[in-house]
Amino acid sequence: MILLYKATIINDGKRYVGSVLIEHERISQIYIDDVPDQIVNNSEVFDSQGLYLIPGVIDDQVHFRDPGLTYKGDLVSESKAAVAGGVTSYMDMPNTKPQTITIDALEQKFENAASRSAANYSFFMGGTNDNLAELKKIDSKKVCGVKIFMGASTGNMLVDNTKSLQQIFAEVDSLIATHCEKEEIIQKNIEEYKLRFGEEIPVKYHPLIRSAEACYTSSAQAVELADKYGSRLHVLHLSTAQEMSLFSSSPIEDKKITTEVCVHHLWFTDEDYNRLGALIKWNPAIKTKSDRDALRAALINGKLDMVATDHAPHLLSEKEGGCLKAASGGPLVQHSLQIMLELSKQGLFTEEFVVEKMCHATAKLFKVKDRGYIREGYFADLVLIDPKKAYTVSKDKILYKCGWSPFEGETFSHSIAATFVNGKLVYNGKTVSDKNYGMALEFNR
């Protein structure tokens, strides 16, 4: 037995001093008052006084690059980075090599993760213009959802055939998660900027090429299709003020169309391209301060339902160049919780709100079974946070295989003191265990 003794528990919108007893993989008892001597004497006790105890973060959008792109990252390296950042569960995207567009490829990813992942996992199946039959075979109790790229992607994963899109939205019972950017608008913008700059378009123009118009037009199309066919739609990494008009602030439980925002869109603005260049080049692009402020407001008022990362590592050599050359994406999963706690420290919202948007909301939205809360009988995915110990991001602490972070040199006011996955201590504040305790997520659908 493991006893997390007298932590400040932040859970279900409340905070209180309490102790949590872990037996095997699950939370067996939560003590608000004193813990019986017999329990204390027979447990491995972690004195957690002065530390926050929260449920493990569930990140619904990561690219761990495994299989086929493992020189950038893999299931081992990136899941270790995740647990060091308090992320105990993740959902991985299908644009790997081979692409995860068949049931066989999907099952292979689950098999690989079973012995290699430090955190809990699920995997999206990718949609294409011609794999509807495969998508309809998905077991929604075991698979987080279907990912549709309604914007540029690798290979044939851009679903740009109108009939194919309609069929997916009409006939697939699984949650449909979309990347929304209108490819025709992006290509038109590229040609316009090529006339000005040739092939070397400065990266600061990235948000004007992958414009707010491109995002809104595509998101509006996804919402229209979901409304028409009654689909379960989840729109990923929203980045513009304009898109917020498409969504409701109703409780998650009442929505068939839900939304995600990523930490980089809540933190950076287009002013940061001058300082960081392509290190903050993502798709969709980081846009204006007005867009960022609108996203923050929408998160608070409930139009944006949850926070994730779109963790997508590349080598630094791949991030060189401007709009047309530098790779889009960057590593985030090790520091996402600290970023959100820093925004809380700045007064934007409370720590309870951070837990709601990074833990509870994702569990509710995806109907994750027995995770995302500190509750008796739930899996013991737990994170201890030291709110008084500052943490500076530096190369020697970065666990990503790519070896860098856009937050290098940034000092956060909170540090991750310990992370437990399925009742096992996987991160002790300094090192990550080499034993992999991650399990496949299950869904109450």
C-alpha positions in Angstrom: 0.0 0.0 0.0 1.1 3.6 -0.7 -0.2 6.5 1.4 -0.1 10.0 0.0 -0.2 11.8 3.4 -2.0 15.1 4.0 -1.7 16.6 0.6 -3.8 19.6 -0.6 -6.2 17.7 -2.8 -7.6 19.7 -5.8 -10.4 17.7 -7.4 -14.0 18.2 -8.5 -13.8 21.9 -8.1 -12.8 21.7 -4.4 -9.6 21.8 -2.4 -9.0 20.3 1.0 -6.3 18.6 3.0 -6.5 14.9 2.8 -4.7 11.6 2.4 -5.1 9.0 -0.4 -4.4 5.3 0.0 -3.3 3.4 -3.1 -3.7 -0.4 -3.2 -2.5 -2.2 -6.3 -3.6 -0.1 -9.3 -6.4 1.9 -7.7 -7.4 4.5 -5.1 -8.8 2.4 -2.2 -9.5 5.2 0.4 -9.6 8.9 0.7 -9.2 10.3 4.2 -10.2 13.8 5.0 -9.5 13.5 8.7 -6.8 11.6 10.4 -5.5 8.3 8.9 -5.8 5.2 11.2 -2.4 4.3 12.7 -2.7 0.8 11.3 -2.9 2.2 7.7 0.1 4.5 8.3 2.2 1.8 9.8 1.5 -0.7 7.0 2.0 1.7 4.1 4.8 3.3 2.2 4.1 6.9 3.3 4.8 9.9 1.0 4.7 13.0 3.2 2.7 15.3 0.9 2.2 18.2 3.3 2.3 21.5 1.4 2.0 19.8 -2.0 -1.0 19.8 -4.3 -2.4 16.4 -5.3 -4.3 16.3 -8.6 -5.5 13.6 -11.0 -3.1 12.8 -13.8 -3.5 15.0 -16.9 -5.2 13.4 -20.0 -3.8 14.8 -23.2 -6.0 14.0 -26.2 -3.6 15.1 -28.9 0.0 14.0 -29.2 2.2 12.9 -32.0 4.8 10.5 -30.5 6.1 9.6 -34.0 6.0 5.9 -33.5 6.3 3.9 -35.8 8.4 5.2 -38.7 9.5 8.6 -37.5 11.3 7.5 -34.3 14.4 9.6 -34.9 12.2 12.5 -33.7 10.5 10.7 -30.8 9.1 7.4 -29.8 6.6 5.8 -27.4 9.4 5.3 -24.8 11.0 8.8 -24.8 7.8 10.8 -25.2 5.8 8.9 -22.7 8.6 9.4 -20.2 8.5 13.2 -20.9 4.8 13.1 -20.4 4.8 11.6 -16.9 7.6 14.0 -15.9 5.1 16.7 -16.8 2.2 15.1 -14.9 0.5 13.7 -18.0 -0.6 10.2 -17.2 -2.7 9.4 -20.3 -2.4 10.4 -23.9 -4.2 9.8 -27.2 -1.8 9.5 -30.2 -2.4 10.7 -33.7 -2.4 8.5 -36.9 0.1 10.4 -39.2 2.9 7.9 -38.6 4.7 5.6 -41.1 2.8 3.5 -41.9 -0.2 5.7 -41.4 -2.8 4.4 -38.9 -5.5 4.0 -41.5 -6.3 0.3 -41.1 -7.4 -1.9 -38.2 -4.2 -3.9 -38.5 -2.0 -0.8 -38.2 -4.1 0.4 -35.2 -3.8 -2.9 -33.4 0.0 -2.9 -34.0 0.3 0.5 -32.2 -1.6 -0.8 -29.2 0.6 -3.9 -29.1 3.8 -1.8 -29.2 2.6 0.5 -26.5 1.7 -2.3 -24.1 5.3 -3.0 -23.2 6.9 0.4 -24.0 4.7 3.2 -22.6 5.2 4.9 -19.2 1.8 6.5 -19.5 -1.7 5.2 -20.4 -2.6 5.3 -24.0 -5.1 5.2 -26.8 -4.7 5.8 -30.6 -6.8 7.5 -33.2 -7.6 5.8 -36.5 -6.9 8.1 -39.4 -9.6 8.8 -42.0 -8.8 9.0 -45.7 -10.9 9.6 -48.9 -11.3 5.8 -49.2 -11.1 3.9 -45.9 -14.7 4.2 -44.7 -15.0 0.4 -44.3 -12.0 0.3 -42.0 -13.3 3.2 -39.9 -16.7 1.4 -39.3 -14.8 -1.5 -37.7 -13.5 0.5 -34.8 -14.4 -0.6 -31.3 -15.4 2.7 -29.6 -14.9 1.1 -26.1 -11.2 0.7 -26.9 -10.4 3.4 -29.5 -10.5 7.1 -28.7 -11.8 8.2 -32.1 -11.3 8.9 -35.8 -9.0 11.7 -36.8 -9.9 13.7 -40.0 -7.4 16.1 -41.5 -9.5 18.8 -43.2 -6.3 20.6 -44.0 -2.9 19.7 -45.3 -1.3 16.4 -44.0 1.0 13.7 -45.1 0.3 11.2 -47.8 -3.4 10.7 -48.5 -4.7 11.8 -45.1 -6.1 15.1 -46.4 -9.8 14.2 -46.7 -10.8 16.7 -49.3 -13.4 14.7 -51.2 -16.8 16.1 -50.3 -18.6 12.8 -50.7 -16.0 11.0 -48.5 -16.4 13.6 -45.8 -20.2 13.3 -45.9 -20.0 9.5 -45.7 -17.6 9.6 -42.7 -19.8 12.1 -40.8 -23.0 10.2 -41.7 -21.8 6.6 -41.1 -19.0 6.5 -38.5 -20.3 6.0 -35.0 -17.0 6.9 -33.3 -16.0 10.4 -32.1 -14.7 12.3 -35.0 -11.8 14.7 -34.2 -10.9 17.2 -36.9 -7.9 19.4 -37.9 -9.7 22.3 -39.6 -7.9 24.5 -42.1 -9.2 25.1 -45.6 -6.5 23.9 -48.1 -7.7 26.0 -51.0 -7.4 29.2 -49.0 -3.9 28.2 -47.7 -2.7 27.4 -51.3 -4.0 30.7 -52.6 -2.2 32.6 -49.8 1.0 30.8 -50.5 1.0 31.8 -54.1 0.4 35.5 -53.1 3.3 35.5 -50.7 5.5 33.7 -53.2 5.0 36.7 -55.5 6.4 38.9 -52.8 9.2 36.7 -51.3 9.8 33.8 -53.6 10.4 30.5 -51.9 11.9 32.1 -48.7 8.8 33.5 -47.0 9.6 34.7 -43.5 8.0 32.6 -40.8 6.2 35.7 -39.3 3.8 35.4 -42.3 2.8 31.9 -41.3 -0.4 33.0 -39.5 -1.4 35.0 -42.6 -0.9 32.1 -44.9 -2.6 29.6 -42.7 -5.1 32.4 -41.9 -8.0 32.9 -39.6 -10.2 32.7 -42.7 -8.8 29.2 -43.6 -9.5 28.0 -40.0 -13.0 29.5 -39.7 -14.1 28.2 -43.2 -13.0 24.7 -42.4 -14.4 24.6 -38.8 -17.7 25.9 -40.1 -17.8 23.1 -42.6 -17.1 20.5 -39.9 -19.8 21.9 -37.6 -22.3 22.0 -40.5 -21.6 18.4 -41.4 -21.9 17.3 -37.7 -25.2 19.2 -37.4 -26.6 17.6 -40.6 -25.7 14.0 -39.7 -25.8 14.1 -35.9 -22.2 13.2 -35.6 -20.1 13.3 -32.5 -17.6 16.0 -33.4 -14.5 17.2 -31.5 -12.7 20.1 -33.1 -9.0 20.2 -32.3 -6.5 23.0 -31.6 -8.7 26.0 -32.3 -6.7 29.1 -32.8 -8.9 32.1 -33.8 -11.4 34.5 -32.2 -13.7 34.1 -35.2 -14.2 30.4 -34.7 -15.6 30.9 -31.2 -18.9 32.0 -32.7 -19.4 28.4 -34.0 -19.6 26.8 -30.5 -21.8 26.5 -27.5 -20.9 27.2 -23.8 -23.3 24.4 -22.6 -21.9 21.7 -20.3 -19.8 19.0 -22.0 -22.4 16.4 -21.1 -25.0 18.2 -23.2 -22.8 18.7 -26.3 -22.4 16.6 -29.4 -19.8 19.1 -30.7 -16.9 19.8 -28.4 -13.7 21.7 -28.6 -10.0 21.8 -27.7 -7.4 24.5 -27.3 -3.7 23.9 -27.0 -1.3 25.5 -24.6 0.8 27.2 -27.2 -2.2 29.1 -28.5 -3.0 30.2 -25.0 0.6 31.4 -24.3 2.2 32.8 -27.4 1.2 35.4 -29.9 2.4 36.4 -33.4 4.7 38.9 -31.7 6.8 35.9 -30.5 7.8 34.9 -34.0 10.4 37.7 -33.9 12.0 36.1 -30.8 11.5 32.4 -31.5 10.9 32.1 -35.2 10.1 28.6 -36.5 10.4 27.1 -33.0 6.7 28.2 -32.6 5.6 27.3 -36.1 2.5 25.1 -35.7 -0.5 24.2 -37.8 -2.9 25.9 -37.1 -0.6 28.9 -36.6 -0.2 31.0 -33.5 -2.0 34.2 -34.3 -2.7 37.6 -32.9 -2.9 38.7 -29.2 -6.6 39.4 -29.9 -7.0 35.8 -31.0 -5.1 34.5 -27.9 -7.2 36.7 -25.6 -10.4 35.4 -27.2 -9.3 31.8 -26.7 -8.6 32.5 -23.1 -12.0 34.0 -22.6 -13.7 31.2 -24.5 -11.9 28.6 -22.3 -13.2 30.4 -19.2 -16.8 30.8 -20.5 -17.0 27.1 -21.7 -17.0 27.5 -25.4 -13.6 25.7 -25.3 -14.0 22.5 -23.4 -10.5 21.2 -22.7 -6.7 21.9 -23.0 -4.1 19.7 -24.7 -0.8 20.1 -26.4 -0.6 18.8 -30.0 2.9 17.7 -28.9 4.7 17.1 -32.2 8.5 16.9 -32.0 10.9 17.6 -34.8 14.7 17.8 -34.8 16.1 21.4 -34.6 17.5 21.0 -38.1 14.0 20.4 -39.4 12.8 23.7 -37.8 15.2 25.8 -39.9 13.8 28.1 -42.6 10.7 30.0 -43.2 7.1 29.3 -44.0 7.6 26.8 -46.7 10.6 24.9 -45.4 10.5 24.7 -41.6 8.5 21.8 -40.2 5.3 22.7 -38.3 5.0 21.4 -34.7 7.0 21.2 -31.5 7.4 19.4 -28.2 5.1 20.4 -25.4 3.9 17.5 -23.3 6.6 17.8 -20.5 5.6 21.3 -19.6 1.9 21.7 -20.4 0.7 21.4 -16.9 3.3 23.9 -15.6 2.3 26.3 -18.4 -1.4 26.2 -17.3 -0.4 26.5 -13.6 1.7 29.6 -14.5 -1.4 31.2 -16.2 -3.2 30.4 -13.0 -0.5 32.1 -11.0 -0.9 35.1 -13.2 -4.5 35.3 -12.2 -6.2 34.2 -15.4 -8.0 31.3 -13.6 -7.7 29.0 -10.5 -5.9 25.8 -10.0 -9.2 24.1 -9.7 -10.0 25.3 -13.2 -6.7 23.9 -14.6 -7.7 20.5 -13.2 -11.1 20.8 -14.7 -9.8 21.6 -18.2 -6.9 19.2 -18.3 -8.2 16.2 -16.3 -11.9 16.1 -15.6 -13.1 17.6 -19.0 -11.1 15.2 -21.1 -12.3 12.3 -19.1 -15.9 13.5 -19.5 -15.6 14.4 -23.2 -14.1 11.0 -24.2 -16.0 9.1 -21.6 -12.7 7.6 -20.2 -13.4 4.8 -17.8 -12.3 5.3 -14.1 -9.7 8.0 -14.8 -9.5 11.8 -14.6 -10.6 12.2 -11.0 -9.5 11.4 -7.5 -12.2 9.0 -6.5 -12.3 5.8 -4.6 -12.2 2.9 -7.0 -10.6 4.9 -9.8 -7.2 4.1 -11.2 -4.4 5.8 -9.1 -3.2 8.2 -11.8 -2.0 11.0 -9.6 0.3 14.0 -9.6 2.0 15.8 -6.7 2.9 19.4 -7.4 5.1 21.7 -5.4 3.7 25.2 -5.7 6.6 26.8 -3.9 9.5 25.2 -5.9 10.4 27.1 -9.1 11.4 25.2 -12.2 13.5 26.5 -15.1 13.3 24.7 -18.4 16.8 23.7 -19.5 18.3 21.3 -22.0 19.6 19.0 -19.2 16.1 18.5 -17.9 14.4 18.0 -21.3 13.3 14.3 -21.9 12.1 14.7 -25.4 14.1 12.7 -27.9 14.4 15.8 -30.1 16.2 17.5 -27.2 14.7 21.0 -27.2 11.7 23.1 -26.1 10.3 26.5 -27.2 10.2 27.2 -23.4 13.9 26.8 -22.8 14.9 29.5 -20.2 11.4 30.0 -19.0 10.9 29.7 -15.2 7.7 28.3 -13.9 6.5 28.8 -10.4 5.4 25.2 -9.9 7.3 21.9 -10.2 6.2 18.3 -10.6 7.1 16.5 -7.4 5.9 13.0 -8.3 3.7 11.2 -10.8 1.9 7.9 -10.2 0.5 5.8 -13.1 -1.8 2.9 -12.1 -0.6 3.1 -8.5 3.1 3.0 -9.4 5.6 5.8 -8.8 6.9 6.5 -12.3 8.5 10.0 -11.7 10.0 11.1 -8.4 10.7 14.7 -9.3 14.1 13.9 -10.7 14.1 10.7 -12.7 11.5 8.5 -14.6 11.3 4.8 -13.9 12.5 2.5 -16.7 9.5 0.2 -15.9 6.5 0.9 -18.1 3.2 0.7 -16.2 1.0 2.3 -18.9 -2.3 0.6 -19.8 -4.7 0.9 -22.7 -7.5 3.4 -21.9 -11.1 2.1 -21.9 -14.1 4.2 -22.7 -17.7 4.1 -21.3 -19.5 4.2 -24.7 
